[in-house]
Amino acid sequence: MSYMAKFRLWRGDNGSGDLVDYDVEVNDGEVVLDVLHRIQATQANDLAIRWNCKAGKCGSCSAEVNGRPRLMCLTRMNTFEEDEVITVTPLRTFPVIRDLVTDVSFNYVKAREVPAFKPPEGLKPGDYRMEQIDVQRSQEFRKCIECFLCQNTCHAIRDHEENEQAFAGPRVLMRVAELDMHPLDTLDRRELAQEELGLGYCNITKCCTEVCPEHIHITDNALIPLKERVVDRKYDPITWLGSKIGMRKGS
């Protein structure tokens, strides 16, 4: 069966734009991305949409559907009422390129600030050994498809544009946590996380976790443990005293 739905899409570029209404046919089993492709094919050939796999694995089709950050290919039409107006807008946190396509390069710039994995000196590839529990701790974070919905919904960036230079956001800090938990990594990134990447801006509201399409527990399993590690180093009095004694011995 099919029915006619009303879509309201944001059309414009980084200079200006507006919401435009479209009446479009919807068929059983379709997702929002299917309907947008029909609008693009029949009514708005110049509609700009970023997408690739249409299977929830590339992270390309991120947008805001009725105000909620989602992947359009995973947002099923049967979750809406047939007479409901479905509003699709670009990710609010990032600059608009055109229509529903945004410039997410900020995330890649911040990601490059994180030093890569560094194994112990002289350790050969065949000598890598890890306990399964250590594998499992970081394996969850590797499910990330870089849709940047967590970055978009994080209010520390979303509502405070001035924080963008100081705060890398949950996706990048999750990568820091992953490396920090790796038993074969020799770099200490805790000071970097706190001082350069803005870990202190995160107030663990779990909004990033709520929108993650891969159901990664970003807050509980990455950000909070990373905060605990930073606190152990920066604020624990015994650790602080040990560092002072080490500094004196070094001098």
Backbone hydrogen bonds, N-H to C=O, Kabsch-Sander energy under -0.5 kcal/mol:
donor,donor_aa,acceptor,acceptor_aa,energy
3,Y,26,V,-1.9
5,A,3,Y,-0.5
5,A,24,V,-3.2
6,K,84,E,-0.5
7,F,5,A,-0.6
7,F,22,Y,-3.2
8,R,86,I,-2.7
9,L,7,F,-0.5
9,L,20,V,-2.7
10,W,88,V,-1.9
11,R,9,L,-0.5
11,R,18,D,-3.1
13,D,16,S,-2.5
14,N,97,I,-0.7
18,D,11,R,-2.5
20,V,9,L,-3.0
22,Y,7,F,-2.9
24,V,5,A,-2.6
24,V,22,Y,-0.6
26,V,3,Y,-2.8
28,D,1,M,-1.1
30,E,27,N,-1.5
32,V,72,M,-0.6
32,V,75,T,-2.4
33,L,72,M,-1.5
35,V,31,V,-1.6
36,L,32,V,-2.3
37,H,33,L,-2.1
38,R,34,D,-1.6
39,I,35,V,-2.4
40,Q,36,L,-2.6
41,A,37,H,-2.1
42,T,38,R,-2.2
43,Q,39,I,-2.6
44,A,39,I,-2.9
47,L,44,A,-1.9
49,I,47,L,-0.6
51,W,49,I,-0.6
62,S,59,G,-0.6
62,S,60,S,-0.5
63,A,70,R,-2.3
64,E,89,T,-3.0
65,V,63,A,-0.6
65,V,68,R,-2.5
66,N,64,E,-0.6
66,N,87,T,-3.5
68,R,65,V,-1.6
70,R,63,A,-3.0
72,M,61,C,-2.0
72,M,70,R,-0.6
74,L,71,L,-1.3
75,T,71,L,-0.5
75,T,72,M,-0.6
76,R,74,L,-1.0
77,M,30,E,-2.5
79,T,76,R,-1.4
80,F,77,M,-1.8
84,E,81,E,-1.7
86,I,6,K,-2.4
86,I,84,E,-0.5
87,T,85,V,-0.7
88,V,8,R,-2.5
88,V,86,I,-0.5
89,T,64,E,-2.6
89,T,87,T,-0.5
94,F,91,L,-0.6
97,I,101,V,-2.8
98,R,101,V,-1.4
99,D,12,G,-3.7
100,L,48,A,-1.7
101,V,98,R,-2.5
102,T,100,L,-0.5
103,D,95,P,-3.2
104,V,102,T,-0.9
107,N,104,V,-1.5
108,Y,104,V,-0.6
109,V,105,S,-2.3
110,K,106,F,-2.2
111,A,107,N,-1.8
112,R,108,Y,-1.6
113,E,110,K,-1.4
114,V,111,A,-1.5
123,L,120,P,-1.8
124,K,122,G,-0.6
127,D,124,K,-2.2
128,Y,125,P,-1.3
134,D,131,E,-0.7
135,V,131,E,-1.6
136,Q,132,Q,-2.5
137,R,133,I,-1.4
138,S,134,D,-1.1
139,Q,135,V,-1.7
140,E,136,Q,-1.0
142,R,138,S,-0.9
142,R,139,Q,-0.6
143,K,140,E,-1.4
144,C,141,F,-1.4
152,N,148,F,-2.1
153,T,149,L,-2.3
154,C,150,C,-1.3
157,I,154,C,-1.6
158,R,154,C,-3.1
159,D,155,H,-1.8
163,N,160,H,-2.4
164,E,161,E,-1.6
166,A,163,N,-0.6
167,F,163,N,-2.6
168,A,166,A,-0.5
168,A,197,L,-2.6
173,L,169,G,-2.1
174,M,170,P,-2.2
175,R,171,R,-1.3
176,V,172,V,-1.7
177,A,173,L,-2.4
178,E,174,M,-2.3
179,L,175,R,-2.0
180,D,176,V,-2.6
181,M,177,A,-1.7
182,H,179,L,-0.9
185,D,182,H,-1.4
186,T,118,K,-2.6
189,R,187,L,-0.7
193,A,189,R,-2.6
194,Q,190,R,-2.0
195,E,191,E,-3.2
196,E,191,E,-0.5
196,E,192,L,-1.9
197,L,192,L,-2.2
199,L,193,A,-2.6
201,Y,198,G,-2.0
202,C,199,L,-1.5
210,E,206,K,-1.9
211,V,207,C,-1.1
212,C,208,C,-0.6
212,C,209,T,-0.9
215,H,212,C,-1.3
218,I,216,I,-2.1
221,N,217,H,-2.4
222,A,217,H,-0.5
222,A,218,I,-1.2
223,L,218,I,-2.5
224,I,219,T,-2.8
226,L,222,A,-1.9
227,K,223,L,-2.4
228,E,224,I,-2.4
229,R,225,P,-2.0
230,V,226,L,-2.1
231,V,227,K,-2.6
232,D,228,E,-2.2
233,R,229,R,-1.4
234,K,230,V,-2.9
235,Y,231,V,-2.6
236,D,231,V,-1.2
240,W,236,D,-2.6
241,L,237,P,-2.6
242,G,238,I,-2.6
243,S,239,T,-2.2
244,K,240,W,-1.8
245,I,241,L,-2.5
246,G,242,G,-2.3
247,M,243,S,-2.0
248,R,244,K,-2.1
249,K,245,I,-2.4
250,G,246,G,-2.1
251,S,247,M,-1.5
